[in-house]
Amino acid sequence: MQISSESVKVGHPDVVADMIAANIIATILDREHQKGMDINTMPHCGIEVFLGKGLCVVGGEVSTRAWIDLDACVRETVLGLGYNDSAVGLNGNSLGVLNAIIPQSPDINMGSRADSGKYKEIGAGDQGIMYGFACDETPELLPLTYVLVSRMMRAFESCGDPVFAPDGKGQVSVDYDDKTGKPLRLAKILMSNAIDYRFMKGKNSGTIEKRARKIAFDCLRGCVDKKTEFLFNPTGEWQAVNSCSAADSGITGRKLVVQFYGGYPGAQPGGGAVVNKSPEKVDCSAAFGSRYVAKNIVAAGLAAKCSVQLAYAIGMAKPFSIYVNTFGTGKITDKKLGGIIEKLFDLTPAGMIRRFDLLNSNIYRRIPRTLFMDNYPWEKTDMVKALKKEAGK
């Protein structure tokens, strides 16, 4: 039995679009903090980005007291990812930027402010269903396939070899035991990366493949074996000039499966994009809240695998419903776990914003690379003792 997970480099056009949206929100937060922002005066943002050849369209809805130079923000993001020449498929210096942002709907706004609306509290910025997942396959309490392919993307991003242009994507396949469901070995590695031939002496693709293989095998050392297969640029060619938005458009939210759990069975993504929204929108905050709950349950030894679903109604703070699935690995019933979650965790937008420091602009600048696998507040396992006590373990 083989399970595969996919991931993409931060230079993939969809993630570039995510990075632009997240950096716009981060810049707004910076300006708002200068004005003495608190949770009751926070900006409300839902930003969409379309990236086409030579063009970036930024749309969506924003309510803020701040002014930012949107054009400069977009260019700063693109150039910071290494896109400074048409030879790599995108040039932030010459990119056309179209601003189509409008104010947030007043009907939505009043439901997510504590000083207005029906409930006089920060309600969910929209209805939605979010999932969090954790399992005991890795120290990060994430699926092994997700961890390995994410590690490989970060290695190619930081390798320092200019031959490998910013755009790229990868995939790994792991053999699992049919009976126990536990991972056995890393069977296959697939890496596709745009090649910048300006830094090659000739077009010796065999040399490039050897360099790519070394990066992949070095970062996955301890998991590869003599039988691990490696496949690089399976079409036979991928020139950087035909990469990023010169070849494929980029759109916010299109890599949700990759950003969540890499397509691992049972670890589904939620109902909406994450990194392009301010945290009163539960697509953002509850994506982290549900992961936090699931991770702490597994860390507490109450299950080997756990999925937590949180549902919300627009304008209402507390979850509309909570559902837990431990896939038959739970030490107590899923129903009892659901009651414990409701008792121990503050899963209101305000509670999650405070606990996870979601008005921190630096977090927004980091999350498009990976929602997890970092020292984020929602990756802490600081609820283990409380969970064990409630569960009687």
Number of C-alpha atoms within 10 A of each C-alpha: 12 16 18 21 24 25 30 27 24 23 23 24 30 26 24 29 31 31 28 30 30 29 26 27 28 21 21 25 23 18 18 20 17 10 12 9 16 11 15 13 16 21 22 24 25 22 24 23 26 22 26 20 18 16 18 25 18 22 17 18 16 21 16 16 13 15 10 13 10 18 16 14 17 26 21 15 21 22 15 11 17 17 23 18 14 19 18 26 26 30 21 24 15 13 20 17 18 15 13 13 16 12 13 16 11 9 10 17 20 20 24 29 24 17 14 13 18 14 16 16 21 26 31 29 30 18 18 20 22 25 25 26 31 29 23 19 16 14 12 17 21 21 25 26 27 25 23 24 29 28 17 26 24 16 17 24 19 9 12 9 14 14 18 24 25 27 29 26 23 23 23 27 24 23 18 17 13 10 7 7 10 14 18 13 17 25 21 18 23 19 25 22 25 23 27 21 20 13 12 14 7 8 12 10 16 10 11 16 16 12 14 24 17 12 17 24 17 14 18 17 10 9 15 18 12 6 10 15 14 16 15 20 19 10 7 8 13 16 16 26 20 18 27 27 25 19 15 16 18 23 20 25 20 16 20 20 18 20 26 24 29 26 21 20 11 13 22 19 21 23 16 19 20 28 32 28 26 27 28 29 25 34 28 24 27 31 28 26 30 23 25 25 28 29 30 26 29 24 24 20 17 22 25 20 26 28 24 27 23 23 20 25 18 17 25 23 25 20 23 14 13 19 16 22 21 24 13 13 16 18 14 15 16 20 12 12 24 17 14 15 20 14 10 13 14 16 22 23 27 23 17 22 22 12 14 20 16 21 23 14 20 16 19 23 21 16 18 25 21 16 21 21 16 13 8 15 17 24 21 16 17 14 17 18 14 14 22 15 9 15 16 8 12
